[in-house]
């Protein structure tokens, strides 16, 4: 079979972080449109570098190929997010694809927290996220997806969405998660699919052992509030996994942020500072 020739954007973003005294600095930043990186911010302290990724084209269309390569050198810590929700537009038949490769070296901490992705009806989209962890390195990331522009009454009944996340350490897989949602009314309504909901979310924290007591505490963070959606917490080989299914993007963001805060306080002894771009 002849490979599909891409005629869309060929966006590239390459970031490299290094330790400079007690500060984490972005020492290399290469971008190719439509991807762009804003200047570094330090709202917490000099040891945690905040960066915001921009997608200047406004949305992703069939045929686009986006690549992010991120490298955290030893003892660095970076929080990487996006300026706004990602929009995946209706496709004429070509797949849009984003590949994210993250290397987290010894004793480094990566928090990869993009805003939600809105998958328009008729979109064909795939994201591959690959993380390689060094010794004592940790990665916290989330993926939040809304299927259809539900505020307009749109449903995701055409197209497909794929997501594959792989976290490796020393040549061994710590967590591999493959998801596929082919658009159809059956998938939208099935209890094994979206069950009539429009938003799904996954948060994973990998690279550190997790106790049963910690899992119970994180479940309490969900149960202590009035909630509309459904959620679950699972222990991983080296970490934990949170899942969400519901209709409210803000609900899942609030819960994931609370979990992030809990992890920060218990394993770094410090509170989080949300990226200021989230408040705009």
C-alpha positions in Angstrom: 0.0 0.0 0.0 1.3 3.4 -0.9 1.8 5.7 2.2 -0.7 8.6 2.4 1.0 11.8 1.2 0.4 14.6 3.6 -0.5 18.0 2.2 -1.2 19.8 5.5 1.0 21.5 8.1 4.3 19.9 9.0 4.7 21.4 12.5 7.7 20.8 14.6 8.6 21.8 18.2 11.8 20.8 19.9 12.5 21.8 23.5 15.5 21.0 25.7 15.8 21.9 29.4 19.0 22.0 31.5 19.9 22.7 35.2 21.7 25.9 35.7 22.7 26.3 39.4 19.2 25.9 41.1 17.2 27.0 38.0 15.6 25.0 35.2 16.2 26.8 31.9 14.9 26.2 28.4 18.3 26.1 26.6 17.1 25.0 23.1 13.8 25.8 21.4 13.2 25.1 17.8 9.8 25.6 16.2 8.3 25.2 12.8 4.8 26.6 12.0 2.1 26.2 13.1 3.8 25.3 16.5 5.4 27.9 18.6 6.6 28.3 22.2 6.2 31.3 24.4 9.0 32.6 26.6 9.6 30.8 29.9 7.8 31.8 33.1 8.7 31.2 36.7 5.5 31.8 38.8 6.5 29.2 41.4 10.3 29.3 41.7 13.4 29.2 39.5 13.6 25.4 39.7 10.2 24.9 37.9 10.1 26.3 34.3 6.6 27.0 32.9 6.1 27.0 29.1 3.1 27.4 26.9 2.7 25.9 23.5 0.9 27.8 20.8 -0.8 26.4 17.7 -1.0 29.4 15.4 -3.2 27.9 12.7 -6.1 27.8 15.1 -7.0 24.2 14.5 -5.8 20.8 13.1 -7.1 19.5 9.8 -6.8 16.2 7.9 -3.3 15.8 6.5 -1.6 17.8 9.3 1.5 16.2 10.9 2.7 17.7 14.2 5.7 16.6 16.1 6.9 17.6 19.6 10.2 16.5 21.0 10.9 17.5 24.6 14.0 16.6 26.6 14.4 17.3 30.3 18.0 16.9 31.4 18.9 15.6 34.9 17.3 17.3 37.9 15.2 19.7 35.9 11.5 20.3 36.3 9.2 21.7 33.7 5.4 22.4 33.4 4.3 22.4 29.8 0.7 23.4 28.7 -1.1 24.9 25.8 -2.7 28.3 25.4 -6.2 27.1 24.6 -8.2 24.1 23.6 -7.1 22.2 20.6 -9.6 21.9 17.8 -9.6 19.0 15.4 -11.6 20.0 12.3 -13.8 17.8 10.1 -11.7 15.9 7.6 -12.3 15.2 3.9 -10.8 11.8 4.4 -7.1 12.3 5.5 -6.0 11.6 9.0 -4.5 14.4 11.2 -1.7 13.2 13.5 0.3 14.5 16.4 3.3 12.8 17.8 4.8 13.8 21.2 8.2 12.3 22.3 9.3 13.2 25.8 12.6 12.2 27.4 12.9 12.7 31.2 16.4 12.2 32.5 17.5 11.1 36.0 15.7 12.9 38.9 13.8 15.2 36.5 10.1 15.9 36.7 7.8 16.6 33.7 4.3 17.9 34.1 2.6 17.8 30.6 -0.8 19.3 31.0 -2.4 20.5 27.8 -5.8 22.0 27.6 -8.7 19.9 26.3 -9.0 18.7 22.7 -12.3 19.3 20.9 -12.9 16.7 18.2 -15.4 18.0 15.6 -17.8 15.7 13.9 -16.2 14.1 10.9 -12.6 14.5 12.3 -10.0 11.7 11.8 -7.3 12.2 14.4 -4.5 10.2 16.0 -2.1 11.2 18.8 0.9 9.2 19.9 2.7 10.1 23.1 5.9 8.3 24.0 7.8 9.0 27.3 11.2 7.6 28.3 12.0 7.9 32.0 15.4 8.0 33.5 16.2 6.8 37.1 14.0 8.4 39.7 12.3 10.5 37.0 8.6 11.1 37.1 6.0 12.2 34.5 2.5 13.5 35.2 0.3 14.1 32.2 -3.4 14.3 31.2 -5.5 14.1 28.1 -9.0 15.6 28.1 -11.2 15.1 25.0 -14.6 16.4 24.1 -16.3 14.6 21.2 -18.4 17.0 19.1 -19.2 20.7 19.6 -21.9 19.8 22.1 -22.8 23.5 22.8 -24.0 23.6 19.2 -25.8 20.3 19.6 -23.2 18.5 17.5 -22.5 14.8 18.0 -19.5 12.8 17.0 -21.2 10.3 14.7 -18.7 10.5 11.8 -14.9 10.0 11.8 -12.6 8.4 14.4 -10.2 9.2 17.2 -7.1 7.3 18.3 -4.8 7.8 21.2 -1.7 5.8 22.2 0.4 6.5 25.2 3.6 4.6 26.1 5.7 5.2 29.2 9.1 3.3 29.2 12.0 3.1 31.6 15.2 1.1 31.1 13.8 -0.6 28.0 10.7 -1.8 30.0 7.1 -0.6 29.6 5.6 1.0 32.7 2.3 1.8 31.1 0.9 1.4 27.6 -2.6 2.7 26.9 -4.3 2.4 23.5 -7.7 4.0 22.8 -9.8 4.0 19.7 -13.2 5.5 19.3 -14.9 5.0 15.9 -17.7 7.5 15.6 -21.2 5.9 15.6 -24.4 6.2 17.5 -23.8 2.8 19.1 -20.4 4.0 20.6 -22.0 7.2 21.7 -24.8 5.5 23.7 -23.2 2.2 24.7 -22.3 1.9 28.4 -19.0 0.4 27.1 -18.5 3.6 25.0 -19.4 7.1 25.9 -22.8 6.2 27.6 -24.3 9.4 26.3 -21.5 11.5 27.7 -19.3 13.8 25.5 -16.1 14.2 27.6 -13.4 11.7 28.6 -10.2 12.3 30.5 -7.1 10.4 31.5 -4.5 11.5 34.1 -1.5 9.4 34.7 1.4 9.8 37.2 4.3 7.4 36.4 7.7 6.8 37.9 6.9 6.4 41.6 5.3 3.6 43.6 1.9 4.3 45.0 0.3 2.9 48.1 -3.3 1.7 48.5 -3.8 4.5 51.0 -2.9 7.1 48.4 -5.4 5.6 46.0 -8.1 5.8 48.7 -7.3 9.5 49.4 -7.5 10.4 45.7 -10.9 8.6 45.4 -12.0 10.8 48.3 -11.0 13.9 46.4 -13.7 12.9 43.8 -16.3 11.8 46.2 -16.2 14.8 48.5 -17.9 17.1 45.9 -21.2 17.0 44.1 -20.3 15.5 40.7 -22.1 14.8 37.4 -19.7 12.5 35.7 -18.1 9.2 36.5 -14.5 8.6 37.7 -12.1 5.9 38.7 -8.6 5.6 40.1 -6.3 2.6 39.4 -2.8 1.6 40.6 -0.2 1.2 37.9 3.0 -0.8 37.9 4.8 2.4 39.0 2.2 5.1 39.5 -1.5 5.7 39.2 -4.2 6.3 36.7 -7.4 8.5 36.9 -10.2 8.2 34.4 -13.2 10.4 33.8 -16.4 10.2 31.7 -18.9 13.0 31.8 -20.2 16.1 30.1 -18.4 18.9 31.8 -14.9 19.9 30.8 -14.5 22.1 33.9 -15.4 19.2 36.2 -12.7 17.0 34.9 -10.1 19.8 34.9 -11.0 20.7 38.5 -10.6 17.1 39.6 -7.4 16.5 37.7 -6.0 19.8 39.2 -6.9 18.6 42.7 -5.1 15.3 42.1 -2.1 17.2 40.7 -2.1 19.3 43.9 -2.3 16.2 46.1 0.7 14.6 44.3 2.7 17.8 44.5 2.1 18.3 48.2 2.8 14.7 49.1 5.9 14.0 47.0 7.5 17.5 46.6 6.2 19.3 49.7 4.9 22.2 47.7 1.7 23.5 46.3 0.9 24.0 42.6 0.7 27.3 40.8 -1.7 27.0 37.8 -0.4 28.4 34.6 -1.6 32.0 34.2 -2.8 31.3 30.6 -5.5 29.1 32.2 -7.0 32.2 33.8 -7.3 34.3 30.7 
